[in-house]
Amino acid sequence: MRVLVINPGATSTKIAVFVDVAEVFRKTIEHDAAVIASFEHIVDQKAWRMGLIEEVMASQGFTPECFDAVAGRGGLLRHIPSGTYAVDEEAIFDLTQARFGEHASNLGPLLASELAAIAKIPAYFVDPVSVDELQDVARVSGFKGMERQSFFHALNQKSVARSAARKLGKAYEELNLIVVHMGGGVSVAAHHFGQVIDVFNVKDEGSFCMDRGGSLPVNALVDYCFSSGNKAEVKKALGTRAGVFSYLGTRDFREVLKRADDGDAEAVLIYQALVYQHCKDIGAMAAVLRFKVDAIVLTGGMAYSDRLCEAIRGYVGSIAPIIVLPGEEEMRALAEGALRALNGGEVRRYGKD
């Protein structure tokens, strides 16, 4: 079985070809920031990104007819269970209209569907960020009408959790794991017997990351909202200019470490605070699992830093063994989800599930 995988990001579009579980081709198409900024809405980029994908495919001798399925990274959709989904009309409508928010990943199912239609093959998305398996008690926020919501790096979290389970010689559904995704965003989740029953998501809460604020002091946040322009501008500031960037003016974690090593006292403090807050979230998720934790799994691009991982180990290593799986497994996870569907596995319907 041959699967084409498409993963649109804010500044790039990744494509890969899998023959069964073997990756035989991968290309990251980098996008010029000025070109991206010229589009008013994310969905407006679809035709442009499609042209770039088709150009790369043609250069490698691929046509849509070469594939048995196309899998696109799922975007901001309504809350749904984990699984592989067929791209249907309701999903296309919600993503095109950005009913649940704008994000580059919204283009994944749209691009997959368009390419699949040419060859009359199925299009899928797998474990979008809106996967919701929270236990009821985790939804209560402390203010009626403000329910906590499940948004996190579900695709990579689920994939690395299964990889960690294989390392432990057990099934994912038999384990209690805390998975910490540390990349452009941060999510810290409690995996209980195959279900993500609670999660801190930097979009709304938890540790800050490179350019998002995470949990912020409520009264100071209210004051900021009433003094800083319209709602869209406030959301943009908190979602793209907060976190480390607000202190140090960089989104590059490597630069933070270099500045700290060069004696920048503020860089040292912010690095220490980043570690500290990550570990507070891990401790909270350990409590969710009643401190019966089989492993803590560190993943995402920042997990390539041995220094960061060892600093985290210094705080929480006594809770459970730490497994480091740096980077992300999103491309492989998308391909595996599509292959499961092609081989007779469950295919969910967004319009029905």
Secondary structure, DSSP 8 states (H G I E B T S, - for coil): -EEEEEEE-SSEEEEEEEETTEEEEEEEEE--HHHHHT-SSGGGGHHHHHHHHHHHHHHTT--GGG-SEEEEE--S-S-B-SSEEE--HHHHHHHHTTTT---GGGHHHHHHHHHHHHHT--EEEES-TTB----HHHH--SSTT------S-HHHHHHHHHHHHHHHTS-GGG-EEEEEEESSSEEEEEEETTEEEEEEETTTSSS--SS---S--HHHHHHHHHHS--HHHHHHHHHHS-HHHHHHS---HHHHHHHHHTT-HHHHHHHHHHHHHHHHHHHHHHHHTTT--SEEEEEEGGGG-HHHHHHHHHHHTTTS-EEEEEB--HHHHHHHHHHHHHTT---EETTT-
